[in-house]
Structures are given as structure tokens and as C-alpha cells.
Amino acid sequence: MERDTKIPSREEIRDILELRHGKEIQQKLSDARVAVAGLGGLGSNVAVQLARTGVGHLHLIDYDCVDLSNLNRQHYFIRHLGKPKTDALREQLLEIHPYLDIRTDTVKVTQDNVAELFTEDEIICEAFDVPENKAMLVNGIMEHFPEKYLVCGSGMAGFGDSNAIHTRKVMKRIYLCGDETTEAVEGRGLMAPRVALCAAHEANMILELILNIMQQGGN
């Protein structure tokens, strides 16, 4: 028999987050606007971590639906099979924090819609699988939004050295997380632990941007 669960009030959740993080820090997190482009192994885990931390405005972007092959590393469950990833992830995030402002776009990011999609976001998390799509997004953000921050992922396949996953600043407002070399190939696929490690690096870098670097103008 299922037990009815009372949803905490907005004030109760805010007070708990402020107790954990401090009032000033939590206010910065609550005000932040982050887009997650690609809701697979990287993006779904990044979004969950940001929601748990209390980042107030999340923009979820993906055109795909959840399928069985996703469950080995992506933050979805059997009940989500066949659902658009945007809807499935939004459902989960609101179970974590029911007062988040979540915008979803169930579309494929292309060079033609970058300028429209990311207008309201301060930080963009790149979480695509295909290298060409990664490059397209980086080039699009640099062209249309040079003032915005971009956190990317590269190299996280297999079960290799955890310490090889790192975060590196590659340009003034662009950061790269991963080992930068290990691609998914036959016999060395994407596995939950290492993908989650890279996602944690991306989420942690986003928090660093919100709480420290953005306040200094990106220096």
C-alpha cells in the first residue's frame, strides 16, 4: 500500500537548502539559469545534480525518447520508456524540487536554432554524443553568445582510470570535462560510473561558474 507523501512547501525547501549552503550562496544558485543540451548519460545526470543543489532555472533540450539501451547509464527508469527525454527528466526533477523553473524544448539543436534556443540562459552545458554536434554547438555559442559560459564533455568511455577525468579551461568562457581521449568503440562502450564521473565534473564546474567565476567577469 502506497503512503501519501505531503509535498514540502517552497519555504521548507528553501530553508533546508539555505541551511546546507548558506543564504547568500543559495540565492545565487536559485537565480542561476542553466541550459542542458542533450539529456543522455551526461546531461540527465548533470540536470539531476543541479536540481538537488537548488539551481533555480533549468532549460532541458533533447529531441529523443527514452529507450532500453539508455538505462545502463542515463537517469531514467523502466516507467519512462517511450517518453520524450525532456518530459521524463522534468518529471524526475520536480520530484526532487517541485518549485524549480524548468523549461523544455523537445527539438534537435542545429546551427539554425542556436540563436533562438539559448537566449535566456547564462550557462550552457554541452552533453551531446556526436563530435560534429559538439563542435556545432560550441561554434554557435561563440558566434551568437560570446558573453555566455559553456561547459563541455569529451572522453568518458569504458571503465578506465577515474583520475583521468578532469576539468580544463580551454578558452575564457569555455571549459572541458573528461579525459579528452577515450571514445566509445566496440568493446569499450559507455558505462554508468565513468559517465557519471564526467557529469559530476560538468555539474561542479557549473556551480563554480555560478558562485565564483561569473562574479569576476570570467577571469
Protein Blocks (a to p, Z undefined) as FASTA:
>chain_A
ZZddddddfklmmmmmmmmnopklmmmmmmpccddehjafklmmmmmmmmmnopabdcdd
dfbdcdfklmmmpccdfklgoiafklmmmmmmmmmmmmbccddddddddfklmmmmmmmp
mbdcdfbfblklmmmmmmmmmmmmmmbccdddehjehjbdfklpccddfbfkbccedjhl
accdehiacdfklmmmmmmmmmmmmmmmmmmmmmnnoZZ
